[in-house]
């Protein structure tokens, strides 16, 4: 299983940027996230998650919609203090992004047939009961374009997850925090920080 993350970039990019996290980064819904000792600044970014349902490589955009069967919610956790240091020193950023349990994912995935236009899903994130943001995801590319792009580099397999990071909501985490994310008004992910 691969955890593929489409990065939300501040400046426009001619093509989508993606990175990977290991399967040990997966944190199932309602499991607590234990704040790691190696950082003092963990932030969570809300992600729309596509569940890949077919084997595919070099998929044309016109057929990419056939390669995922359900949509859910996830978070991309990043150790920002480590990220700043790595970027500043020109080092790889894996230690800041790809650590254990840095990819919380909701338990419930909604079939694509029930969603309609995936690009118009309404996402919400709340921290300790306070809403941070809720709106349609601001995707510079369609999900079909994203799948087609990633499949040029990686063979997609059944059970892979494609996390599409959004700029909708980012939360700085502290011990004791309770995060909840919703998809089209339905709670789809809950995570407590310990």
Protein Blocks (a to p, Z undefined) as FASTA:
>chain_A
ZZddddddfbdcfbdcdddddfklpccehiacdddfkbcbdcdddddddddfbdcehiaf
klmmmmpcbdcdddddddfklmmmmmmnopafklmmmgghiaccdfbdcdfklnopmklp
ccdddeehiafbdcddddfbdfklmmmmmmmmpccdehiacddddfkbccdddehiacdd
deehiafbdcddZZ
